[in-house]
Amino acid sequence: MATVVARGIQGGLRPAWRRSAQVQMQYGRSTLRAASSSTVSTGPQNGPRHSDLAPWYRSCLFVPGDSERKLRKSVECGADLCILDLDDGVGHDKKAMAREMICNIVPQLVYPSTTNTLVRLNATSALTRDGLSQLELDVGMLSTMKTLPSAVGLSKADTAQDVETFITLLDKYLPQDIPPLGIYLMVESPLAIVKLEDICSALVNASQSMRLKSFLPGGLAFGHMDYCTDMGIDTTVYDRSKFLFAEQKLATVARAYRLQAMDCAYTLVKDLDGLRTDCQHAKQSGFTGKTLIHPSHVSVANEVFSPPAKQVAWARGLLDAYARHNADGQAVFVHEGELVDEPIFRRARLTLEAADRHSSV
């Protein structure tokens, strides 16, 4: 399969699905809703509505694309999102095999309705030993899949140009009648942190000028290992204070553009207490989910990034009280000893939105 894709790209041929009318593209379940490009703006102030965005995920488990055992096992992991990795999780000489494995095996897998899939593609700068674009080979592989994933992600999205290159390739190779496809970006370098606003603007405006209108802005995932390496920061001992500035900026900019902010992976596999604390810190910093490197981390992330039952009950009670007081013309009132105004009302509404979102992921 990889040879066919590479040959088609080199020779300027259209992907296999376009070359043969006999190829029937069959698309699997997708929980995403179609985007309305008219609501997308270049800036964060009037950004896309939540209905125009890809779902938000609490637990995002990396699965190496070259391991058939782990790919098949991912069906049972319970994660909101399985990230099928073609980038760092796969050795340079195994990327062609990983493409073929994802293309052939993943459509056979039956994931539960609560689990979505994302294929993590290589960076725009990644090349094969023959000088071919790894990313273009990855996208060529997507065009031959019988069942597309719910989303795709670009590794090492350093600039707006990287995002535009990525979207252009998707637009070039994928058929027009695909279901809504979530677009996610991996932020892994100091340059990306500096360019975050340009990167987010390019992402939320992706569908406006493209042939395909099925792209849904998804979110940003922070990769702390590459970032720390570029910064000369020692990561022998996991300590999120070492990259606190980068994480706070990523969470803030992502939220400004109404995108999901996905926290970096906790690298101590057996330390579940440390993982819980790390998830709690990430949540309080504005992150809405976490990337994970081991299935044992999934349940912890799902629990922490879900609104507690007590908080949901508080939100419902507050909204009921707000409706009663608002009917009487009161914009500010006291509820359960707390002064309630518009920001508190919004917090309660967002809590219920999150509860509804995670009950149907």
C-alpha positions as CSV (number, residue, x, y, z in Angstrom):
1,M,0.0,0.0,0.0
2,A,2.8,2.4,0.9
3,T,4.5,1.8,-2.4
4,V,1.3,2.6,-4.3
5,V,0.7,5.8,-2.4
6,A,4.3,7.0,-2.8
7,R,4.3,6.3,-6.5
8,G,1.0,8.2,-6.9
9,I,2.4,11.2,-5.2
10,Q,5.7,11.2,-7.1
11,G,3.9,10.9,-10.4
12,G,1.3,13.5,-9.6
13,L,-1.5,10.9,-9.8
14,R,-4.7,11.3,-8.0
15,P,-5.3,9.0,-5.0
16,A,-6.6,5.5,-5.5
17,W,-10.2,6.4,-4.7
18,R,-10.2,9.0,-7.5
19,R,-8.4,6.7,-10.0
20,S,-11.0,4.0,-9.8
21,A,-14.8,4.4,-9.9
22,Q,-15.0,0.9,-8.4
23,V,-13.5,2.0,-5.1
24,Q,-16.4,2.5,-2.6
25,M,-15.6,4.7,0.3
26,Q,-17.5,3.5,3.4
27,Y,-17.4,5.8,6.4
28,G,-17.9,4.7,9.9
29,R,-19.6,6.3,12.9
30,S,-18.8,10.0,13.6
31,T,-20.1,12.0,16.6
32,L,-19.0,15.2,14.9
33,R,-21.5,17.7,13.4
34,A,-21.0,19.6,10.2
35,A,-19.3,23.0,10.3
36,S,-20.8,26.2,9.2
37,S,-18.0,28.3,7.7
38,S,-20.0,31.4,8.0
39,T,-19.6,31.4,11.7
40,V,-15.8,31.2,11.7
41,S,-13.8,34.3,12.3
42,T,-10.1,35.2,12.0
43,G,-9.9,36.3,15.6
44,P,-10.9,34.8,19.0
45,Q,-13.5,37.3,19.9
46,N,-16.1,36.0,17.4
47,G,-14.7,32.5,17.0
48,P,-16.6,29.4,16.0
49,R,-19.6,28.3,18.0
50,H,-19.3,25.1,20.0
51,S,-21.6,23.4,17.5
52,D,-19.0,24.1,14.8
53,L,-16.2,22.5,16.8
54,A,-15.0,18.9,17.2
55,P,-15.9,17.2,20.5
56,W,-13.7,17.7,23.5
57,Y,-12.0,14.6,25.0
58,R,-10.9,13.9,28.6
59,S,-8.6,11.0,27.9
60,C,-6.4,10.8,24.8
61,L,-4.4,7.6,24.7
62,F,-1.4,7.3,22.3
63,V,-1.3,4.0,20.5
64,P,1.8,3.1,18.4
65,G,0.7,2.6,14.8
66,D,3.2,-0.2,14.1
67,S,1.9,-2.5,16.9
68,E,-1.0,-4.7,15.8
69,R,-1.4,-6.0,19.4
70,K,-1.7,-2.5,20.8
71,L,-4.0,-1.3,18.0
72,R,-6.4,-4.2,18.7
73,K,-6.1,-3.7,22.4
74,S,-7.0,0.0,22.1
75,V,-10.7,-1.0,21.6
76,E,-10.9,-2.0,25.3
77,C,-9.0,0.9,26.8
78,G,-12.0,3.1,27.6
79,A,-10.4,6.3,26.4
80,D,-12.5,9.1,24.9
81,L,-9.9,9.3,22.1
82,C,-7.3,6.8,20.8
83,I,-4.4,8.6,19.1
84,L,-3.1,6.2,16.5
85,D,0.5,7.4,16.2
86,L,2.5,7.6,13.0
87,D,5.0,10.1,14.4
88,D,7.2,9.7,17.5
89,G,5.6,6.4,18.4
90,V,7.0,4.7,15.2
91,G,10.6,4.2,14.2
92,H,11.7,5.9,11.0
93,D,12.1,2.6,9.1
94,K,8.7,1.3,10.3
95,K,6.5,4.2,9.1
96,A,5.5,2.6,5.9
97,M,4.5,-0.6,7.8
98,A,2.5,1.5,10.3
99,R,0.6,3.2,7.5
100,E,-0.4,-0.1,6.0
101,M,-1.3,-1.5,9.4
102,I,-3.6,1.5,10.3
103,C,-5.1,1.5,6.8
104,N,-5.9,-2.2,6.9
105,I,-6.5,-3.1,10.6
106,V,-8.2,-0.1,12.1
107,P,-11.3,-0.2,9.8
108,Q,-11.8,-3.8,11.1
109,L,-11.9,-2.7,14.8
110,V,-15.2,-2.1,16.5
111,Y,-14.7,0.7,19.0
112,P,-17.4,1.3,21.6
113,S,-19.6,4.3,21.0
114,T,-17.7,6.3,23.7
115,T,-14.4,6.0,21.9
116,N,-13.2,8.0,18.9
117,T,-10.0,7.7,16.9
118,L,-7.5,10.2,15.7
119,V,-4.6,9.4,13.4
120,R,-1.5,11.5,14.4
121,L,0.4,12.3,11.2
122,N,4.0,13.3,10.7
123,A,5.3,16.9,10.7
124,T,5.5,18.9,7.6
125,S,9.3,18.8,7.8
126,A,9.5,15.0,8.1
127,L,11.0,13.2,5.1
128,T,11.7,9.6,4.1
129,R,15.2,8.5,3.3
130,D,14.3,9.1,-0.4
131,G,13.3,12.7,0.3
132,L,9.6,12.2,0.1
133,S,7.2,14.0,2.4
134,Q,6.1,11.7,5.3
135,L,3.1,13.9,5.8
136,E,1.9,13.6,2.2
137,L,2.4,9.8,2.4
138,D,0.3,9.8,5.6
139,V,-2.5,11.8,4.0
140,G,-2.3,9.6,0.9
141,M,-2.9,6.6,3.2
142,L,-6.0,8.3,4.7
143,S,-7.5,8.7,1.2
144,T,-7.4,4.9,0.8
145,M,-9.0,4.0,4.1
146,K,-12.4,2.3,4.0
147,T,-13.3,3.9,7.3
148,L,-11.9,7.3,8.2
149,P,-11.0,8.2,11.8
150,S,-13.0,10.8,13.7
151,A,-10.1,13.2,13.6
152,V,-6.5,13.7,12.4
153,G,-3.7,15.5,14.1
154,L,-0.5,17.2,12.8
155,S,2.7,16.7,14.8
156,K,5.0,19.6,15.5
157,A,2.7,22.4,14.2
158,D,5.2,25.2,14.6
159,T,3.7,27.9,12.4
160,A,0.5,29.0,10.6
161,Q,2.2,27.9,7.4
162,D,2.5,24.3,8.8
163,V,-1.2,24.3,9.5
164,E,-2.1,25.7,6.0
165,T,0.2,23.0,4.4
166,F,-1.6,20.3,6.4
167,I,-5.1,21.5,5.5
168,T,-4.2,21.9,1.9
169,L,-3.0,18.3,1.7
170,L,-6.2,17.0,3.3
171,D,-8.2,19.1,0.9
172,K,-6.2,17.8,-2.0
173,Y,-6.4,14.1,-1.2
174,L,-9.7,13.5,0.6
175,P,-13.1,13.1,-1.2
176,Q,-15.6,15.9,-0.9
177,D,-18.3,13.8,0.8
178,I,-16.5,12.8,3.9
179,P,-18.2,13.1,7.3
180,P,-17.0,16.0,9.6
181,L,-13.4,15.5,10.4
182,G,-11.8,17.0,13.6
183,I,-8.4,18.7,13.1
184,Y,-6.0,18.8,16.0
185,L,-2.5,20.2,16.3
186,M,0.5,19.0,18.4
187,V,2.3,22.0,19.9
188,E,5.9,20.8,20.8
189,S,8.4,23.7,20.4
190,P,9.3,27.2,21.7
191,L,8.5,28.5,18.2
192,A,5.0,27.1,18.3
193,I,4.4,28.7,21.7
194,V,5.5,32.1,20.3
195,K,3.3,31.6,17.2
196,L,0.2,30.2,19.0
197,E,-2.2,32.9,18.0
198,D,-1.3,32.7,14.3
199,I,-1.6,28.9,14.5
200,C,-5.0,29.0,16.1
201,S,-6.2,31.6,13.7
202,A,-5.1,29.4,10.8
203,L,-6.9,26.4,12.3
204,V,-10.3,28.0,13.0
205,N,-10.3,29.5,9.5
206,A,-9.3,26.3,7.7
207,S,-12.6,25.5,6.1
208,Q,-13.3,28.9,4.7
209,S,-11.1,28.8,1.6
210,M,-10.9,25.0,1.1
211,R,-12.9,22.8,-1.2
212,L,-13.9,20.6,1.7
213,K,-16.2,22.1,4.3
214,S,-16.0,19.1,6.6
215,F,-13.1,20.2,8.7
216,L,-13.9,21.0,12.3
217,P,-11.4,22.9,14.5
218,G,-10.5,20.6,17.3
219,G,-7.8,21.7,19.7
220,L,-4.1,21.8,20.7
221,A,-2.1,19.1,22.5
222,F,1.1,20.1,24.3
223,G,4.2,17.9,23.9
224,H,6.5,18.8,26.8
225,M,9.3,16.5,25.9
226,D,10.3,18.1,22.6
227,Y,9.6,21.6,24.1
228,C,11.9,20.9,27.0
229,T,14.6,19.5,24.8
230,D,14.6,22.6,22.6
231,M,14.7,24.8,25.8
232,G,17.5,22.8,27.4
233,I,15.3,21.8,30.3
234,D,16.2,18.6,32.2
235,T,13.2,16.2,32.1
236,T,14.9,13.4,34.1
237,V,12.4,14.2,36.9
238,Y,8.8,15.1,35.8
239,D,8.0,18.5,37.1
240,R,5.3,20.6,35.3
241,S,6.7,23.8,36.9
242,K,9.5,23.6,34.4
243,F,7.2,24.3,31.5
244,L,4.4,26.2,33.3
245,F,4.7,29.3,31.1
246,A,4.2,27.3,27.9
247,E,1.3,25.4,29.3
248,Q,-0.5,28.4,30.7
249,K,-0.1,30.2,27.4
250,L,-1.3,27.3,25.4
251,A,-4.4,26.8,27.6
252,T,-5.2,30.6,27.5
253,V,-4.8,30.9,23.7
254,A,-6.7,27.7,23.0
255,R,-9.6,28.8,25.2
256,A,-9.6,32.3,23.5
257,Y,-10.2,30.6,20.2
258,R,-12.7,28.1,21.7
259,L,-10.4,25.1,21.1
260,Q,-9.7,22.2,23.3
261,A,-6.5,22.4,25.4
262,M,-5.0,18.9,25.9
263,D,-2.4,18.6,28.6
264,C,0.9,16.8,28.1
265,A,1.3,13.1,29.0
266,Y,2.4,12.1,32.5
267,T,5.5,10.0,32.0
268,L,5.6,8.0,35.3
269,V,3.5,5.0,34.3
270,K,2.9,3.4,37.7
271,D,2.4,6.6,39.7
272,L,-1.4,6.9,39.6
273,D,-1.5,9.2,42.6
274,G,1.0,11.6,40.9
275,L,-1.1,11.3,37.7
276,R,-4.2,12.4,39.6
277,T,-2.5,15.4,41.1
278,D,-1.1,16.3,37.6
279,C,-4.5,16.1,36.0
280,Q,-6.0,18.2,38.8
281,H,-3.3,20.9,38.3
282,A,-3.9,20.8,34.5
283,K,-7.7,21.2,35.0
284,Q,-7.1,24.2,37.2
285,S,-4.9,25.7,34.6
286,G,-7.6,25.6,32.0
287,F,-6.9,22.3,30.3
288,T,-9.9,20.2,29.3
289,G,-8.3,16.8,28.8
290,K,-5.0,15.0,28.9
291,T,-2.8,12.9,26.5
292,L,-1.8,9.6,28.0
293,I,0.8,7.0,27.4
294,H,-0.6,4.0,29.2
295,P,-4.1,2.5,29.4
296,S,-4.0,2.4,33.2
297,H,-4.1,6.2,33.1
298,V,-7.4,6.4,31.3
299,S,-9.8,6.0,34.2
300,V,-8.0,8.7,36.3
301,A,-8.1,11.2,33.5
302,N,-11.8,10.5,32.8
303,E,-12.7,11.0,36.4
304,V,-10.7,14.2,37.0
305,F,-11.8,16.0,33.8
306,S,-15.5,15.2,34.4
307,P,-17.5,17.6,36.5
308,P,-18.1,16.0,40.0
309,A,-21.7,15.1,40.7
310,K,-21.9,17.6,43.5
311,Q,-20.8,20.4,41.1
312,V,-23.4,19.3,38.5
313,A,-26.1,19.4,41.2
314,W,-24.9,22.9,42.2
315,A,-25.0,24.1,38.6
316,R,-28.6,22.8,38.1
317,G,-29.8,24.4,41.3
318,L,-28.1,27.7,40.4
319,L,-29.6,27.9,36.9
320,D,-33.1,27.2,38.3
321,A,-32.6,30.0,40.8
322,Y,-31.2,32.3,38.1
323,A,-34.3,31.7,35.9
324,R,-36.6,32.6,38.8
325,H,-34.7,35.8,39.8
326,N,-34.2,36.8,36.2
327,A,-37.9,36.6,35.6
328,D,-38.3,39.2,38.4
329,G,-35.7,41.4,36.8
330,Q,-32.8,40.6,39.2
331,A,-29.5,40.2,37.5
332,V,-27.6,39.7,40.8
333,F,-28.7,37.6,43.8
334,V,-27.5,35.4,46.6
335,H,-27.6,31.6,46.1
336,E,-26.4,29.2,48.8
337,G,-24.5,32.0,50.4
338,E,-22.7,33.0,47.2
339,L,-23.3,36.3,45.3
340,V,-24.3,35.3,41.8
341,D,-23.9,37.4,38.7
342,E,-23.2,36.7,35.0
343,P,-19.8,35.1,35.4
344,I,-21.1,32.7,38.0
345,F,-24.1,31.9,35.8
346,R,-21.7,31.2,32.8
347,R,-19.6,28.8,35.0
348,A,-22.7,26.9,36.0
349,R,-23.9,26.7,32.3
350,L,-20.4,25.5,31.2
351,T,-20.4,22.8,33.9
352,L,-23.7,21.4,32.6
353,E,-22.4,21.5,29.0
354,A,-19.3,19.6,30.1
355,A,-21.4,17.0,31.9
356,D,-23.6,16.5,28.9
357,R,-20.6,16.4,26.6
358,H,-18.9,13.6,28.5
359,S,-22.1,11.6,29.0
360,S,-22.3,11.3,25.2
361,V,-18.6,11.2,24.0
